[in-house]
Amino acid sequence: MPSSVISHIKYFADKQVLRITYVSGMMYDYLHVPENIYNDMRNAFSKGTFLNKFIKGHYEFEKVNR
């Protein structure tokens, strides 16, 4: 998953939480994300474009403090 913006994505199906780790090290949980959206993101050619178009502004989010 090479991306200039996203370092890692993880999905917690039991909670419908999509966790995005950015290359900056910042980590955010996007809430109530259906599994099919996660799968679509995994299969997207550009993860960053998918994030901007289908995740940001569509789902609530929380910053994850490590």
GIZIHU-V278292 format. One record per pair of residues at least 24 apart in sequence whose C-alpha atoms are under 7 Angstrom apart, sorted by the first residue. I is the first residue (numbers start at 1). J is the second residue. D is the distance in whole Angstrom. If there is no record, write none. Layout:
i->I j->J d->D
i->I j->J d->D
//
This chain:
i->3 j->47 d->7
i->3 j->48 d->7
i->5 j->48 d->6
i->6 j->48 d->7
i->11 j->38 d->7
i->27 j->63 d->6
i->27 j->64 d->5
i->28 j->61 d->7
i->28 j->62 d->6
i->28 j->63 d->4
i->28 j->64 d->5
i->29 j->61 d->5
i->29 j->62 d->5
i->29 j->63 d->6
i->29 j->64 d->7
i->30 j->59 d->6
i->30 j->60 d->6
i->30 j->61 d->4
i->30 j->62 d->7
i->31 j->59 d->6
i->31 j->60 d->5
i->31 j->61 d->6
i->32 j->59 d->7
i->33 j->59 d->7
//
